[in-house]
Amino acid sequence: MGERVLGREVNPIQVGSAQKARPAFTTWQRCALLAAFALLVILRLPAAWTHGRFQAEEGTVFFAYAWHFPWTDALFRPFGGYLNLGANLPSVAAVQLVRSGIMPLERAPYFTMGIGLAFQLLPAVLILTGKAQWLESQLARIAGLLIIATAPAIEEVFFNTIHIQFHLALCVALILALDVPAGRGARIGYGILLFLAPLCGPGAIMLLPLFALRALTDRDRGRLRQFAMLAAGAAVQLLLFYGGATFRPSLDVWTLLAAMFVRLILLPLIGMDLTNWAARGIAESPSLIWAACAASILLFAVLVAIAARRRGPSVWLVLPAFLIAAASTRFGLFSDARRNMFDVTIGERYEFVPLVLLGLSLIAMASRTRSGERVVWVLLVLLMLTNGALDYRRPAQQWSHGPNWAAEVRAWRGNRDYAMAVWPRPWTVDLSDLSHSCSPVNADLPSYCESGWAAALYR
């Protein structure tokens, strides 16, 4: 039975043959687009590259811990309740390179930034090389790259190792929405990403039920293998490392849904400034919180219903977006002030994956609808891209400016007890000659110990 595309029936075998015969881009074009994507990402925060940047816990916790403890301890230490191999391994490697004299301490942030950037390119690689009906056109792939690179208020996840976990979670969600690759090399690559992602953070684990569901609905062995790889990584994380974190208070469901309305619906539609203006009013008014909660339920329900009715790939983008948004907003954001839950410049990492997935779902909707309805989805994509472009050169102060690492190292060389400043202030790195044994109950320890970090965070 054929499929109707733009009002005419098309044989799916013919469609598949056409896709195989005419790839969206040549290899050189893909490389050029990936280089342009990387440049777009780099230029969003140029001062980070001129000054050298460790970002918050990347330096304060992970690099400092690797400096003070044996590499075997630092490599497999859980932090915040889970193993973050994406932060542990680069930190250990950077410290070993510095101690062996291969790399000066002044260059250490560029090493971790480079690794962070490499992982940040992986979702773009999947967009450029993956096969899916919603990515048939060149415009769809280019729009997908722009959504990932320019979505508003996401600079917190740019080129650092502590947030590799979010880029891998995005990769996992994309694999769910892409066709199972035919080539052996691509299948192995997908499998590595699926196994590695849960070892860097819990975000990817949330998608395990959706991989099981797709394997059942598609009745495809390739999907089953993907589920098995993700399940294997999740099992290692949950059985050997995961322990939760007592310092992460959970939100009530009404505040959660209202915060999702602000971060995932208002933000891409009206931009960062107007969203934060509206968010302040919502945070201070119980009636507006209820209204935002109701709007969040209604809009997400409509989007899921439309995606499910079409039985296309968009449902595999919308469902991960909602699942990750709900879980990360409830258990990830933590603050003693309700208004901070609604400030889109606080906890940007938790809105990154669902925000991008919602943008990609709009692209998928536009690729599978008739011309009349397609206009709506195209306009929403353009609106999101416009707001992203407007906010592109106005990133939040804490991510766009910070201390010069080389200057901090010079001060440290003159006084080994000097606490080197990292981005954003007042985060510092303890590379003193004195190492402290970490205790889960002693709040007076340095910040590379979790108890000391948690105490300093709430101070």
PyMOL commands that set and color helices and strands:
alter all, ss='L'
color gray80, all
select helices_A, chain A and resi 12-21+27-44+46-51+57-68+71-75+85-99+105-120+122-129+133-135+138-150+155-157+164-177+184-199+204-218+221-241+253-270+272-283+286-310+315-331+338-342+349-367+371-392+397-400+405-414+450-458
alter helices_A, ss='H'
color red, helices_A
select strands_A, chain A and resi 3-5+8-10+78-79+82-83+420-421+428-429
alter strands_A, ss='S'
color yellow, strands_A
deselect
rebuild
show_as cartoon
